[in-house]
Amino acid sequence: MQQLAVAQRRLLGPRAPWHIGDIAWQIRQHEGREDEWTFRLWHDGSDVVAWSWLKGDQGLLYHDVHTQHRHLLDEIVDEPEAKIADVPEGDDEARAVLERHGFVTPVSRTHLNARDLRDPPELPALPDGFRFRTVDEDDLAERVAVHRDVWAPSRVTESSYRNVMREWPYRASLDCVVEAPDGRFAAYVLAWPDDENRTGLFEPVGTREEFRRRGLGAAVCTFALRRLYEQGLRCAVVVCESDAACALYESVGFDRTLTLVGYAR
């Protein structure tokens, strides 16, 4: 799956629907849910040219298909248990495939965004006592705590996040936080590198509620952008759904490159 993500980004650049970090995060954060999922892979020789991932508890059908193998989309969405699948906005051919399989009601919009990293961004000043830093294994409990506070209710645990930290291409040097004066993490960005395509992904991003509306979300995003630049990445991508999240990324230089529309049966 990650092999295909790298190939797709090589071809499509910021319009590629998946990043290797998406796959690592989406799978490893959900420890113990493997029995709820169904994966299917399509090969051309030794290469994976398409995959589908049915999240059975929700009926979500994630997928990716190589641009030269779009004829497989009919097989991919021929999944009786699927309730929702998405396609790029304006892709009439893919939309017609979904319609043939009963996916006709639009229910979601997910926006892909990108910004270049030709130059290192300037770090903003933080409030007194706050500081930028990255995490290490000793920070595991607090790193999980800030995620669970932001995304409550969350099934991320110390055990599942330890799995994330062991998964390629995770780097602690790209697990970015703003630390409050009391030692708690106020805001964070987990950035994932795709070194071959020199493209980093933000996934996930969050700010604790008590620290919001102080510019810390934009600050930690800028810090993560700078860390990506320092490690040789020259593009950053992120997805958003809510207006507030999209506005945050726009404020630090991201532009929309693609919208995925989810359709329900």
DRENTORZA-409571 format. One record per residue: residue number from 1; x, y, z of N, C-alpha, C, CB in turn. Coordinates in steps of 0.001 Angstrom, whole numbers. Atoms other than C-alpha are relative to their C-alpha. Glycine has a CB too. Layout:
<pts>
PT|num|n_c1|n_c2|n_c3|ca_c1|ca_c2|ca_c3|c_c1|c_c2|c_c3|cb_c1|cb_c2|cb_c3
PT|NUM|X|Y|Z|X|Y|Z|X|Y|Z|X|Y|Z
...
</pts>
This chain:
<pts>
PT|num|n_c1|n_c2|n_c3|ca_c1|ca_c2|ca_c3|c_c1|c_c2|c_c3|cb_c1|cb_c2|cb_c3
PT|1|828|-1199|0|0|0|0|867|1255|0|-939|3|1212
PT|2|-903|-1151|-30|2819|2382|846|795|110|-1299|956|-103|1194
PT|3|-704|-9|1284|4674|1350|-2309|-833|723|-1055|315|-1442|-461
PT|4|876|-659|960|1672|2447|-4361|-115|1493|301|-1386|-652|9
PT|5|83|-1420|-366|1413|5721|-2412|1208|774|-508|-114|154|1519
PT|6|-1215|-650|502|5023|6542|-3318|-82|163|-1519|1261|-818|389
PT|7|99|-58|1459|4409|5717|-6994|-1023|1034|-452|-366|-1371|-558
PT|8|1036|-961|359|1212|7757|-7136|468|1440|212|-1263|-262|813
PT|9|-480|-1363|-260|2893|10794|-5580|1064|395|-1024|572|113|1436
PT|10|-974|-282|1047|5719|10499|-8097|-703|475|-1267|852|-1247|-296
PT|11|745|-341|1205|3090|10738|-10862|-881|1231|179|-848|-1169|-421
PT|12|1051|-1002|-189|495|13059|-9352|409|1177|872|-1197|-646|594
PT|13|-438|-1085|-871|2477|15219|-6933|-1006|281|1091|244|1254|-804
PT|14|906|-340|-1109|241|17119|-4481|-1441|-450|-192|11|1469|210
PT|15|1353|520|232|-2891|15628|-6082|-107|-1494|305|-417|258|-1442
PT|16|57|1410|-383|-1965|12109|-4962|-902|-156|1216|1419|-555|295
PT|17|985|99|-1086|-4750|10869|-2664|553|-544|1308|-1127|-863|-434
PT|18|-539|611|-1211|-2524|8999|-174|1488|309|131|-234|-1522|-10
PT|19|-1412|-170|-353|818|9532|1565|385|-1214|843|261|1368|781
PT|20|-410|1165|-780|2875|6751|3145|-300|179|1490|1488|-265|-202
PT|21|318|-258|-1402|2286|8434|6513|-1465|-204|318|397|1394|366
PT|22|1431|278|-189|-1507|8267|6052|-217|-1458|363|-797|351|-1270
PT|23|224|1435|-159|-1321|4508|5794|563|-483|1327|633|-780|-1162
PT|24|-614|396|-1269|1067|4082|8718|-857|446|1179|1415|590|121
PT|25|780|-530|-1123|-1005|6309|11012|-1364|-668|91|-172|1513|-135
PT|26|1357|529|-35|-4437|5002|10021|-43|-1445|487|-627|96|-1372
PT|27|-8|1405|-419|-3440|1386|10608|514|-151|1427|857|-836|-955
PT|28|-656|268|-1280|-1139|1593|13635|-675|658|1195|1416|452|-66
PT|29|654|-641|-1143|-3226|3970|15769|-1160|-834|543|-504|1381|-395
PT|30|1207|742|-363|-6132|1496|15841|339|-1420|448|-974|-41|-1182
PT|31|-384|1322|-482|-4609|-1364|17783|-1236|-805|418|982|126|1181
PT|32|1070|886|-426|-6949|-4324|18215|-1250|44|-853|-362|316|1376
PT|33|1196|-95|838|-9379|-3446|15404|154|-763|-1312|-317|1456|-289
PT|34|-285|670|1262|-7858|-5639|12709|-1134|-921|-449|1279|-791|121
PT|35|1079|913|358|-10773|-8072|12853|-1185|719|-646|-466|-749|1229
PT|36|1092|-775|576|-13094|-5249|11749|293|427|-1433|-274|1219|852
PT|37|-439|-525|1287|-11176|-4579|8524|179|-1114|-1035|1305|770|169
PT|38|-295|893|1113|-10882|-6216|5104|896|740|-991|-1313|-497|-689
PT|39|-917|-566|987|-7900|-5489|2840|-14|-875|-1262|1447|112|584
PT|40|-185|712|1262|-7685|-6425|-834|1096|711|-799|-1342|-69|-817
PT|41|-1095|-534|797|-4641|-5955|-3073|-81|-530|-1422|1355|-356|630
PT|42|-93|381|1400|-4314|-6009|-6875|1447|186|-443|-979|840|-888
PT|43|-1395|-17|406|-904|-6841|-8347|147|-12|-1520|730|-1186|602
PT|44|-490|155|1372|790|-6374|-11700|1443|-473|143|-110|1362|-851
PT|45|-1298|561|-329|3729|-8714|-11357|240|137|1497|1124|694|-804
PT|46|-316|-179|-1422|5403|-7800|-8074|-507|1324|554|1492|-91|212
PT|47|440|-1326|-424|3874|-4310|-7945|-1467|-6|411|224|1014|-1118
PT|48|1393|-249|-382|712|-3411|-6042|-489|1200|-803|-142|254|1555
PT|49|502|-1079|850|-1341|-1326|-8477|-1354|517|478|-108|-476|-1443
PT|50|1245|-484|-598|-4525|-995|-6410|-201|-717|1320|-1221|-224|-951
PT|51|386|648|-1260|-5823|-1697|-2934|-1309|593|484|1108|164|1081
PT|52|1189|-507|-682|-8999|-1369|-937|87|-402|1459|-1314|-541|-654
PT|53|-9|216|-1444|-9514|-1170|2802|-1406|307|498|1086|897|727
PT|54|1351|-158|-510|-13010|-1741|4151|34|37|1518|-916|-1135|-498
PT|55|111|-118|-1448|-13486|-461|7696|-1408|-451|366|292|1476|497
PT|56|1302|636|-133|-16295|-2815|8569|-895|621|1036|177|-1414|318
PT|57|841|-586|-1038|-17464|-1016|11715|-754|1225|-502|843|373|1203
PT|58|619|-1207|529|-18288|2094|9662|-461|-155|-1448|963|1149|102
PT|59|347|178|1400|-18660|716|6156|765|909|-941|-1450|222|-182
PT|60|-805|-876|842|-15984|3113|4849|902|-832|-900|838|968|860
PT|61|-856|696|944|-14223|1908|1728|1094|952|-460|-816|-538|-1206
PT|62|-1163|-729|470|-10778|3473|1399|596|-757|-1181|1048|187|1139
PT|63|-623|683|1121|-8907|2754|-1822|1018|902|-676|-1056|-456|-1004
PT|64|-923|-712|878|-6105|3751|-4150|199|-869|-1228|1371|315|716
PT|65|-190|757|1242|-5629|2749|-7785|937|787|-895|-1362|-275|-723
PT|66|-994|-631|853|-2683|3497|-10054|-681|616|-1218|1073|-1020|-433
PT|67|631|-714|1112|-3487|5969|-12808|-46|-838|-1275|741|1298|-269
PT|68|-5|848|1197|-2605|3328|-15444|-860|-1253|150|1416|-404|-332
PT|69|818|1196|-242|-4959|753|-13911|-1403|385|501|696|-928|1028
PT|70|1296|-482|-470|-8178|2716|-13466|-1140|-956|-350|-283|1366|-587
PT|71|1032|983|344|-10110|-125|-15097|-336|-897|1191|457|-855|-1186
PT|72|247|829|-1182|-9831|-1873|-11700|-1016|619|960|1299|-244|732
PT|73|878|-668|-963|-12094|664|-10003|-1329|-724|161|-248|1434|-427
PT|74|1249|759|-105|-15196|-1408|-10819|144|-1154|983|-423|-531|-1376
PT|75|-238|1098|-937|-13707|-4382|-8970|173|514|1422|1232|-798|-419
PT|76|-288|-538|-1330|-12571|-2204|-6084|-1283|338|741|886|1241|-103
PT|77|1219|-444|-695|-15997|-746|-5318|-1083|-1073|10|-544|1262|-653
PT|78|937|1124|-63|-17760|-4070|-5888|203|-719|1328|203|-982|-1207
PT|79|-205|458|-1381|-17757|-4574|-2126|-1342|103|715|1116|849|743
PT|80|1378|-45|-509|-21195|-5557|-731|-149|684|1357|-534|-1391|100
PT|81|123|-568|-1337|-20453|-4370|2824|329|1485|60|889|-741|942
PT|82|-383|-1412|6|-19255|-905|1792|-1245|892|18|872|319|-1237
PT|83|1105|-966|-79|-21539|2011|2678|383|1360|-570|-451|163|1446
PT|84|-471|-1303|466|-19396|5026|1710|1322|-191|-736|164|1002|1190
PT|85|-1250|-14|757|-16680|5497|-939|178|1400|-583|1|-1094|-1133
PT|86|-217|-1348|533|-15023|8630|-2292|764|-24|-1307|745|851|1008
PT|87|-707|-196|1263|-13696|9897|-5617|345|1477|-117|-860|-482|-1223
PT|88|-345|-1411|171|-11988|13133|-6706|-1139|790|-627|1248|135|-854
PT|89|998|-888|577|-14347|15998|-7391|353|297|-1454|-105|1308|813
PT|90|-223|-271|1416|-14751|16468|-11134|453|-1191|-807|992|1066|-141
PT|91|-400|1216|723|-13662|12923|-12020|-1270|-742|-405|939|-920|882
PT|92|1288|533|425|-16756|12003|-14018|62|-1504|-244|-469|708|-1257
PT|93|-133|1429|263|-15430|8582|-15014|-93|-802|1299|1331|-292|-712
PT|94|50|696|-1290|-14846|7510|-11398|-1372|156|642|1090|534|946
PT|95|1336|-226|-562|-18147|9052|-10340|-1006|-961|-630|-446|1470|-221
PT|96|914|911|683|-19962|6950|-12949|157|-1428|517|237|42|-1510
PT|97|-223|1336|-559|-18353|3795|-11547|-724|-119|1338|1520|-285|172
PT|98|685|44|-1296|-19623|4632|-8057|-1510|-82|-176|360|1228|838
PT|99|1438|22|228|-23116|5278|-9414|-476|-1389|-409|-380|1019|-1067
PT|100|387|1348|421|-23190|1856|-11052|-106|-963|1175|997|-536|-1009
PT|101|20|862|-1177|-22599|347|-7631|-867|582|1128|1423|-224|500
PT|102|975|-505|-952|-25240|2442|-5882|460|1127|898|-442|-1088|831
PT|103|-497|-1113|-817|-23075|5187|-4346|-431|1304|-654|1561|-56|161
PT|104|601|-1137|707|-25205|8206|-5224|-213|1229|876|-1313|-414|-584
PT|105|332|-1109|-896|-25674|10394|-2130|1264|627|574|-917|-481|1137
PT|106|-1200|-625|-553|-22889|12918|-1342|-154|229|1503|292|1331|-715
PT|107|98|-109|-1463|-22135|12838|2394|1225|631|638|-219|-1361|599
PT|108|-1198|-567|-615|-18618|14203|2909|878|646|-1058|786|-1081|761
PT|109|-984|-641|870|-15915|16423|1443|1313|99|778|-491|1423|-481
PT|110|-1319|-34|-612|-12234|16004|2266|940|744|-944|526|-1444|306
PT|111|-821|-874|832|-9807|18638|1020|1482|-311|188|-279|1474|331
PT|112|-1441|170|-20|-6166|17964|125|657|1344|-255|453|-1044|-1044
PT|113|-667|-1295|71|-3807|20902|579|1508|-205|-48|-392|889|1202
PT|114|-1451|111|110|-140|21514|-222|629|1387|69|400|-714|-1313
PT|115|-805|-1218|100|2559|24159|178|1447|-397|-255|-120|872|1295
PT|116|-1401|304|294|6113|24316|-1108|873|402|1180|463|722|-1288
PT|117|-976|-290|-1045|9135|24401|1151|1339|372|-641|165|-1216|954
PT|118|-1225|-439|649|11645|26146|-1069|887|781|966|-326|853|-1222
PT|119|-738|-765|-1005|12642|28311|1893|-498|-397|1386|-161|1538|-230
PT|120|446|341|-1359|12555|27647|5655|-911|1092|560|1215|-208|933
PT|121|888|-1025|-568|9601|29391|7326|563|574|1297|-1392|-584|255
PT|122|-404|-658|-1245|10273|31880|10118|-895|-469|1142|-64|1545|-143
PT|123|790|428|-1148|9190|30630|13526|-602|1203|701|857|-814|978
PT|124|625|-1106|-734|6687|32874|15320|435|-10|1463|-1538|-86|-98
PT|125|-264|-69|-1439|7238|34076|18870|-1113|-712|750|122|1474|477
PT|126|975|689|-846|5514|31968|21520|-260|811|1262|494|-1419|363
PT|127|241|-649|-1288|3864|33203|24722|1097|-376|1007|-1392|-393|549
PT|128|-1036|238|-1009|6193|33441|27725|-154|-1383|631|-53|1085|1089
PT|129|-4|1301|-653|7141|30039|29087|-297|-1173|-910|-975|7|1092
PT|130|266|1057|965|6085|28059|25998|1249|-226|-863|-1231|359|-886
PT|131|-1158|265|856|8641|26353|23756|-333|-1079|-1026|1216|-426|848
PT|132|76|1035|1025|8950|24314|20581|951|-1132|381|349|576|-1411
PT|133|-930|1115|-88|10400|20826|20760|-594|-1221|-686|342|-315|1469
PT|134|482|1271|528|10123|17284|19440|8|-1026|1131|875|-482|-1205
PT|135|221|964|-1083|9273|14167|21433|1009|-1138|-70|-1429|-561|-61
PT|136|-746|1252|-18|11120|11040|22478|-815|-1024|783|1426|191|627
PT|137|780|1075|-621|10058|7756|24071|-408|329|1436|796|-1293|-18
PT|138|354|-380|-1374|10070|9298|27567|-1250|868|44|1160|737|659
PT|139|1181|-870|72|7253|11591|26393|-1266|-761|-375|235|1110|-1005
PT|140|1110|784|532|4950|8731|25418|-1320|308|695|305|-1470|125
PT|141|1260|-190|-727|2344|9227|28167|-616|1361|-302|227|-146|1508
PT|142|534|-1330|267|1998|12981|27605|-384|159|-1461|1013|1065|390
PT|143|332|-89|1429|2047|12592|23820|-1351|-654|-272|1101|-669|-862
PT|144|1303|649|141|-876|10176|24071|-1088|839|670|34|-1418|607
PT|145|992|-783|-737|-2637|12384|26617|-500|1189|-815|591|487|1318
PT|146|443|-1168|759|-2665|15447|24370|-857|-443|-1186|1214|829|-487
PT|147|829|490|1106|-3992|13412|21446|-1399|-389|485|675|-1204|-679
PT|148|1295|449|-512|-6757|11879|23556|-861|1189|444|201|-976|1173
PT|149|757|-1190|-381|-7745|15301|24926|-579|699|-1219|884|964|782
PT|150|439|-711|1195|-7959|16816|21451|-1094|-769|-743|1185|247|-927
PT|151|889|794|846|-9797|13921|19783|-956|-883|796|816|-857|-926
PT|152|904|805|-836|-11946|12617|22650|-1369|-155|-671|-164|647|1397
PT|153|-599|1224|-547|-13292|10019|22571|972|-614|-1004|-1098|-1023|374
PT|154|-1038|558|860|-10148|8408|21182|385|-1387|493|1237|923|-41
PT|155|-440|1337|-362|-9033|4792|21081|1526|-129|-52|-643|-1025|-922
PT|156|-1458|41|-39|-5351|5738|20857|454|-220|1440|613|1308|-580
PT|157|-534|342|-1322|-3457|4248|23815|1522|94|-49|-458|-1433|445
PT|158|-1463|6|-22|146|4223|24947|537|-1177|-799|523|-57|1445
PT|159|-437|1161|757|455|752|23457|-120|235|-1498|-805|-1221|402
PT|160|172|-213|1438|-964|1760|20061|926|1100|-504|-1458|352|-319
PT|161|-900|-1059|455|1097|4952|19938|1447|-489|-34|-121|1231|908
PT|162|-1327|603|79|4202|2939|20716|159|-743|-1335|233|-966|1195
PT|163|-35|626|1321|3326|929|17601|222|1033|-1102|-1298|-767|-256
PT|164|-196|-1080|970|3090|4200|15661|1470|418|-32|-901|1216|344
PT|165|-1389|-465|-87|6544|5241|16885|982|-1009|-586|366|284|1450
PT|166|-869|1042|561|7990|1933|15651|-234|-201|-1491|-221|-1315|731
PT|167|407|251|1389|6352|2149|12231|767|899|-971|-1515|223|-163
PT|168|-574|-817|1071|8187|3278|9089|-1098|804|-667|736|-879|-1039
PT|169|-1229|-774|-112|8531|6157|8256|2|970|1189|224|766|-1273
PT|170|40|-886|-1157|7911|7637|11748|1405|438|403|-694|-690|1176
PT|171|-1232|-528|-584|10666|9904|13099|-366|872|1189|828|807|-1050
PT|172|241|-844|-1176|10663|11345|16595|391|1441|-277|776|-528|1213
PT|173|-464|-1349|324|12496|14346|15134|-1022|795|-813|1305|-77|-762
PT|174|1091|-682|701|9299|15163|13187|-1312|-61|778|-196|-608|-1379
PT|175|1175|21|-888|6863|14570|16086|76|1283|823|-36|-1308|936
PT|176|-226|-1377|-459|6494|18262|16887|-1060|448|1000|19|956|-1189
PT|177|934|-488|-1008|4930|19904|19929|378|1414|432|-27|-945|1216
PT|178|-234|-1197|-809|4539|23203|21718|-247|-402|1440|-927|1210|-436
PT|179|83|376|-1410|5224|22597|25405|-374|1211|841|1334|-600|487
PT|180|443|-1061|-890|3412|24702|28009|948|147|1189|-1424|-276|487
PT|181|-894|-194|-1147|5170|26137|31086|-77|-1109|1044|-310|1306|658
PT|182|133|1062|-996|3813|23293|33239|473|-1355|-514|-1435|-104|448
PT|183|-520|1245|557|5366|20656|30959|-981|-778|-851|460|-863|1092
PT|184|970|673|864|2146|19595|29246|169|469|-1436|-1442|261|483
PT|185|-32|-366|1402|1912|19582|25481|-1288|752|-326|169|-1258|-910
PT|186|1161|-836|311|-383|22393|24344|-517|-251|-1413|354|1473|165
PT|187|376|204|1399|-370|21671|20602|1030|-918|-638|-97|1359|-774
PT|188|-925|943|625|1178|19142|18269|-286|-172|-1485|-72|-1347|698
PT|189|105|470|1377|1806|18054|14680|886|-1228|-120|414|1115|-1036
PT|190|-809|1152|374|2947|14585|13690|244|94|-1501|-700|-1359|391
PT|191|-373|-120|1412|4819|15022|10399|676|-1289|-457|939|1222|-228
PT|192|-507|1248|566|5619|12027|8184|791|308|-1266|-1162|-988|-303
PT|193|-787|-280|1199|8398|12051|5556|-169|-1057|-1095|1455|110|368
PT|194|-178|836|1182|8310|10619|2046|1263|536|-663|-1274|36|-982
PT|195|-1282|-532|461|11986|11074|1252|154|-99|-1510|1141|-730|675
PT|196|-157|162|1446|11745|9752|-2304|-646|1159|-753|-611|-1331|-460
PT|197|703|-1107|650|9217|12437|-3248|220|1337|705|-1480|-298|-59
PT|198|-347|-1214|-766|10596|14965|-735|-1255|738|469|872|946|-855
PT|199|1296|-550|-409|7071|15462|597|-355|-484|1392|-1106|-393|-999
PT|200|422|341|-1347|5980|15576|4230|-1498|148|171|720|860|1007
PT|201|1439|-24|-308|2485|14956|5591|-215|388|1449|-652|-1373|-288
PT|202|479|-255|-1353|794|16439|8655|-1169|-945|276|-426|1501|181
PT|203|1090|907|-378|-1314|13688|10294|350|-734|1297|-284|-1019|-1137
PT|204|1046|-992|-190|-2673|14280|12886|559|1317|560|-1075|-552|931
PT|205|-327|-1325|-521|-2698|17884|14169|-1018|335|1084|2|1087|-1139
PT|206|980|-347|-1024|-4277|19215|17362|521|1003|1013|-445|-1236|711
PT|207|-293|-931|-1089|-4404|21849|20110|-992|-258|1125|-72|1489|-484
PT|208|895|175|-1144|-5793|21281|23587|-938|1201|121|811|-186|1306
PT|209|1028|-1041|0|-9007|23243|24082|397|1202|851|-1315|-569|500
PT|210|-324|-1126|-883|-7694|25351|26967|1093|896|-569|429|-515|1357
PT|211|-1079|-787|588|-4799|26563|24788|-370|564|-1366|1245|-844|-120
PT|212|388|-473|1323|-6804|27452|21690|-176|1523|-22|-1294|-686|-443
PT|213|154|-1430|259|-7179|30939|20175|1172|819|556|-1308|497|601
PT|214|-1220|-700|-408|-3595|31814|21155|1082|-115|-1075|520|-560|1335
PT|215|-949|112|1095|-1948|31087|17809|910|-1209|72|824|1212|-52
PT|216|-911|1129|-185|-387|27838|19008|-144|-1050|-1101|-242|-643|1352
PT|217|185|939|1096|-1930|25698|16262|812|411|-1215|-1472|-105|-366
PT|218|-795|-493|1123|-404|27881|13541|1488|-68|317|-398|1438|-350
PT|219|-1414|13|-390|2850|28074|15509|596|-1397|-133|162|503|1439
PT|220|-562|1351|66|3302|24307|15810|22|-510|-1440|-808|-963|890
PT|221|-48|359|1419|2422|23861|12121|1235|615|-664|-1288|466|-721
PT|222|-1177|-653|566|5130|26382|11215|1279|-687|466|27|1483|384
PT|223|-1148|739|-517|7586|24548|13458|174|-1316|-752|-161|-265|1505
PT|224|-73|1261|737|6741|21262|11727|467|227|-1437|-1363|-699|5
PT|225|-467|-324|1346|7217|22889|8317|1513|236|-4|-737|1242|-541
PT|226|-1437|-261|-71|10637|24093|9373|789|-1291|220|304|998|1122
PT|227|-682|1273|-230|11589|20635|10677|54|-824|-1285|-705|-795|1114
PT|228|-4|701|1284|10557|19112|7341|1060|577|-925|-1381|80|-663
PT|229|-996|-650|851|12667|21664|5489|1409|-394|424|-161|1525|51
PT|230|-1334|321|-508|15681|20951|7719|407|-1440|-311|55|235|1499
PT|231|-298|1394|320|15394|17244|6861|-93|-293|-1498|-943|-911|755
PT|232|-97|173|1436|15377|17838|3117|-1303|-123|-750|786|-1164|-272
PT|233|1297|55|675|11645|17787|2369|-289|1369|-630|-1140|-409|1001
PT|234|234|-1260|702|10506|20418|-131|-1467|250|-335|804|25|-1261
PT|235|1446|-211|144|6716|20057|-63|-672|-583|1228|-559|-655|-1319
PT|236|799|525|-1116|4154|19556|2708|-1445|-116|-452|114|914|1266
PT|237|1404|206|331|624|18181|2398|-778|-268|1283|-172|-1170|-1007
PT|238|875|236|-1145|-2322|17982|4790|-1432|-78|-515|155|1127|1084
PT|239|1415|71|362|-6018|17085|4598|-827|693|1073|-458|-1475|-181
PT|240|908|-624|-957|-8919|18904|6234|-1426|-213|-463|305|1509|162
PT|241|1431|92|310|-12687|18680|6410|-750|1231|507|-603|-1275|616
PT|242|738|-1124|-581|-13930|21436|8737|547|1333|-508|68|-50|1537
PT|243|-427|-1337|412|-13818|25127|7840|1130|511|887|-1182|976|39
PT|244|-1015|-507|-924|-11757|25855|10954|1362|-614|-298|-404|-289|1453
PT|245|-1272|655|307|-9088|23272|10121|564|505|-1319|-177|-1522|-50
PT|246|-480|-474|1297|-8897|24376|6490|545|1421|104|-1126|-57|-1040
PT|247|-468|-1368|-181|-8538|28018|7590|1359|35|697|-1020|806|799
PT|248|-1292|71|-680|-5676|27079|9929|1109|-282|-1007|-19|-1085|1099
PT|249|-1056|360|942|-3694|25433|7132|209|1087|-1048|-331|-1322|-681
PT|250|-143|-1116|933|-4429|28276|4744|832|1122|620|-1382|531|-417
PT|251|-716|-1091|-672|-3032|30681|7347|1508|-217|50|-526|169|1404
PT|252|-1440|266|-8|362|28939|7233|502|-378|-1395|329|-1119|998
PT|253|-513|72|1355|603|28854|3457|-453|-1157|-860|1413|-30|60
PT|254|494|1111|814|-1258|25754|2269|-1064|488|-986|-576|-1116|901
PT|255|1029|-250|1005|-3380|25863|-899|-687|-1319|-351|610|663|-1274
PT|256|765|1206|327|-6108|23410|-1871|408|-530|-1368|-1516|290|30
PT|257|-396|632|1263|-5101|20929|-4565|-1041|-985|-521|1321|-713|174
PT|258|950|1025|413|-7935|18396|-4625|-1063|-154|1086|719|-1356|-271
PT|259|1072|330|-945|-11296|17611|-3011|-535|-1383|-326|-1143|1059|-48
PT|260|587|1319|131|-12485|14072|-2431|-1433|60|533|847|-1073|760
PT|261|1410|-9|-399|-16271|13660|-2293|-406|-1418|346|-913|581|-1128
PT|262|466|1298|-435|-17650|10754|-302|-1474|-175|-344|228|-176|1500
PT|263|1375|297|379|-20838|9114|-1591|-471|-1247|760|-121|-208|-1543
PT|264|603|1128|-708|-23153|6801|352|-935|-751|-921|-752|474|1251
PT|265|972|802|727|-25220|3954|-1010|-1404|383|446|252|-1511|219
</pts>
